[in-house]
Amino acid sequence: MWINLPDHKITNDRSVKPPQNSRQQWRRIRAVLEEKSLQRKRLGIRRITVLRVVDNLSRAFAMFLRMVRLYESGYQNAERKVVQYIDLHFSNLPEAFASYKILHLTDLHLDFVAGTGERISRRIKKLHCDLCVLTGDYRKGMKGRFDQILEPMKKIVNALDAKDGILAVLGNHDTFRMADAFEQMGITVLTNETFTISRGNQKISVTGLDDPHFYYTEHASHALAESIDGFKIVIVHTPELYDFAAQNGYQFYLCGHTHGGQICLPGGIPVVTHLYRGKRFYKGLWQYNGMKGYTNQGCGVIGIPVRFNTQSEITLITLHNGDPPQPVKAKEGLL
């Protein structure tokens, strides 16, 4: 059943920290959606229904994996954090940002498998970057407490070497209450806002949107439309706003949410992507109308602590200006 929810207008002033009333308006919208268990997609609003059958199926599948002696190998694969190194070329990247490095972490789910924060911290400690971006889902549950993830998050922040700081957006497992706690750690949380990075008289912009899978509002599309001209990156929890971003001249889209399928058939074919739109962009490098995108498979897992035919991923992306040495021809979809 669809439910009407009064909308609020939020003014995006393109700054890192918007006026207090703007952030407060965002909080009010998020608080209502979270409290009433409402899911707001581009199609409208409905109640989030937590199906016990999903939990029961997960437990049954875990038992099956133990019976066939595959559970342990899946668990070990989930624990393993693989660093992916990606080089991308952009014809309009400002020269001052040539070889700019972005460390991308997503779907940490720090309280699902013990020690996840420590394993991530160890892997990123030797990775030097210019900017770190976090694209949501920091805890296991969708409701309730989140203090249990704060210490692991602090360890991750302390392990990072990011010259231009850490930017984050929230996912569908996250609460608006995390924003203040994260910013006290030195993380800049973007809620439909744009962050500008300068090198002399050249700059790039990073727009961060609130989760569109559960908490979409028109303010996300407004933020995309109102961002400044130039080289633009958008960080979002899911790839589901790919079309809006491309229409508004974004060159690069970074997201997660799908876990790459987490449990896939041979060949990496996902059983479930958890996407309403853009299902073909469930993993890896892709493009749409000239915009490049990357869907990270995530550092953590959810549902069952196993992975098959996927990997827990930490991604280090290097941006280059100009065309690649050997241009790659790609169809619309996965590269």
N, C-alpha and C positions, 0 to 999 in steps of 0.2 A: 504494500500500500504506500502510495506517495504522500508525503507530508509537506505542507507549505511552511517555509521558514523565512521570516522577514530578513531581507538583505540589508547590508550596511555599506555605505560608500567609504572606501579607504583611499586616501590621497597618497600616491607614491611620489616622494620628493627626490628619488634617485640617490639618496644618501645612505650611508652605512647604518646610521641610527636615526630612524624617522622621528618626527615629533611625537611626544608622549601620547597625544590623543590618537595618532595613527596606529601606534603599537597597541594601545588599549582597545581600539576598535577590532583589530585583528584578534586580540585575546578573547573579546566577547563572542565573536562568531565561533571561534574554535571551542570555547568553553561550552557553548550551547550544543554544538554538534557532538562533543565528547560526552557531556553529561546525559544527553538524551539518546545516545547510541545511534546517531543519525549519520548516514553515509551520503555525502553530497558529491555526485559525479556531474559531468557535463550534461547528462540527460535529466538531472533533477535530484530530489532528495528522497531517501527511503530509510527505513530502520535497518540497522545492522543486525542480522540474525546469526547468532553463534550456534552452529549446528553441532550437536554432540556426536552425530554420526561421523564427522570429520576426525574427531579425537579417537573415536573407537576404531575407525579404519586405520589411523596411524599406528595405534597400538597393535592391531592385528597384523599389519604389514611388518612391524618391527619383530613380532614373534615369528613370522614366516622367515624373515631374514636370518634370525638366529637358528631356526630349524635347518635351513639349507647352508648354514655356516658362511653367510655373506655379510652379516652384521658388522663383524670386527673390521673387515677390510673397508667397508663403507664408512665406518667411524674414523678409521685412520686417515682415509682420504679427506674426510671433512676437516680433520684437525690440521692437515698440511696446508700451509699458506704459501701459494705460489706468486712470485712477483712477475707480472707481465710488463715488458718494456715495449712501448708503442711510439713510433715516430710518425708525425703527421705534418704534411705540408699545406700551407695556405698562401694563396697568391697575394692577399691583402693584409697579412700579418705585419705590423710595424717592425721595421728593422731592429729597433731597440729591444724587441722581444724575441729575436731569433734565438733558438735553443732554450726557450723558456720551458721549465719543467713543472708539471702539475702532478702531484701525488693524489690519487683518487681512492678513497675508502668508502665502502657502503655496506649496508645490511650487516652490521657488526653483531647484533643480537647477543650482547655481552654476557647476559645472565642465563643463556640457554645451555651452553657447554662450559663447564668449569675450566678456567685458565685461558679462555679465548683472548682476553685483553693482554695477558702476558705474552702469548704467542705472537699477536700482532705487533706489540711493542718491540719484541726482539727482531722481527723482520724489517721494521721500518727504521730502526735506529741508525743504520748505515746508509739510508737512502736520503740524499740531499735533494731538496726541491726548492723552487721559488714560491710555490703556493700549494697548500693542501686543501682539498675540498672533500667534504663528507656529505653523502646524499641520503641520509636517513636510516631509520629502523635500528635504533641503538639498544632496544630491550626486547625481551621475549613477548610479553603480554601487550594487549592493546588498551588495557585499563589497569588502574591500581597504582602501586608505588613504582618509583624509578630510582630511589636512592641507591639501590644495589649496583647500579651501573656507573656511579659517579667516580669511585676509586679507579676502576679499570680505565675509564675515560681519561682521568688525570694522568695515568701511566702512559697512555698513548700520546697525549698532548706533550708530556715531558720528553718523550722519545723523538718527537718530530723536530726536524731542522727545516723550517719553512720561512724564507726571508720575508715574504709578503703576508705571512700569517695563515690563519686557518679559517675557512668559510664553511658554513654548514646550513643545511635545510632539514626540515623534519619529514619523517615518513609516516605511513599509516599506523605503525606501531607506537608512535611517539605522542606525547602530550605537550601542549603549549607551555606547561610549567617547566619543561626542560630548558627553555630558551635562557632564562635568567641564570640557571645553574651552569650552563655551558659558557655563557659570556663571562661569568666570574672566573672561569678557567683560562680565558683568553681566546675563546672561539667566538667569531662573529656569526651570529645566526641571522640569516636573511629570510624575511617573511614577505615575499613579493616586493623585493627591493633590489637595487643595483649598486654594486661595489666597483669603484674605479681604481685602477692601478696605473701609476704614471712612471715613465722612464724619460726624464727630461721633458720635452714638449710632446712626447708620444704617449699613447695610453691604450689600454684595453679595458673592457667592462665585463663584469660577471654579474648576471642577474640570477638571484636565487628565489625559487618559488615554493610556496607551501605545497604539501602533498596533494596531488590532484586525484589520487585513487579513492580516498575517502573524504578529503576536505577541500575539494575544488570550490573556488568562488571566481566570479568574473574579475576579481582584482588580480588574479594570476595573469589573465590575458591582457588586462590593462597595463600591468608591469612590463610585459613583453613589448607592448605597443609604445609605451612612453619612454623606454630606455634610449640612451643617447646613441648617436651615429658612431660609426667606426667598427673596429673588430670586436665582436660580441660573443660571449660564451654564456650559456645558460646551464644552471645546475638544478635538477629536479629529481625527486625520488623515483619517478617512473618515466618511461618513454612516451607516455600517453598524450603529451602536449607537443609532439614532434611537428604537427602541421602548423600550429600557432607560431611556434618558434621560427620555422622556416619562412612563413609569410612575413615575419617582422625582421628579416635580414640577419638572423643569427648564423654565425659560421660554425659553431661547435656546440653540441648538446651532450651533457654528461649525466648519467642516471644509473639506477640499479633496480632494486625491488624484485626482480624475477629469480634471482639466484642462478641464472642460467638454466633454470628448470630444476636444479638440485638433483633430482632423480630422473635421469634420462635414459632412453633406449640406446642401444648401440648406434654410434654415429652422432650422438649428442642430440637426438630428437626428444624434445621435452614432452613429458606426460601432461604437465600443467605449467602455464606461464603466469597465471594470476594477472592477466591484462585484459582490459575491456577493449582497448584500441591499440594499434601498432604492434600486434602480436608477432609480426615478422622481425621486429627489432628486439627480440627477447635476450639476445646475447651478442657481445663483441662489437666489432666495428661495422657501421652501417651508414647509409646516406639517404637523404630525401631532399629533392629539389635543390641540389647543390650544397645543402647543409650536411656536414659530417656529424655523426653521433657515435657514442660509445656506451654500451650497456654492460656495466661491471657485474660479474657473477657473484660478488659479495664475499666478505671475509668470514661470515658466520653461516649458520644454518637455522632452520626452524621446522617445527613439526616432528621430524625424526632426525637425530643427529648423525646422518649419513649423507654421503654423496656418491652417485654413480654416474660415470661419463660426464662429469663436470668437475670443477675445482674451485676451492676457496681462493679468492683472488685479491691481490694488492696490485694496483696499476700505476706505473710511472710513465707519464705521457710527455714527450718532448715535442714542442711546437717549432716548426721551421717555416721561414718565409720563402716564397717561390714555389716552383713546381718540383715534384719529386724527380730524382734522377731517371727513373723509369716509370712513366705514368701508368697507373693501374686503371684498366677499364672495368667499370662495375655497373651492374644493373641496379635499379632501384631496389634496395633491400640490403641484405648482408653483404659486406665486402669479403 
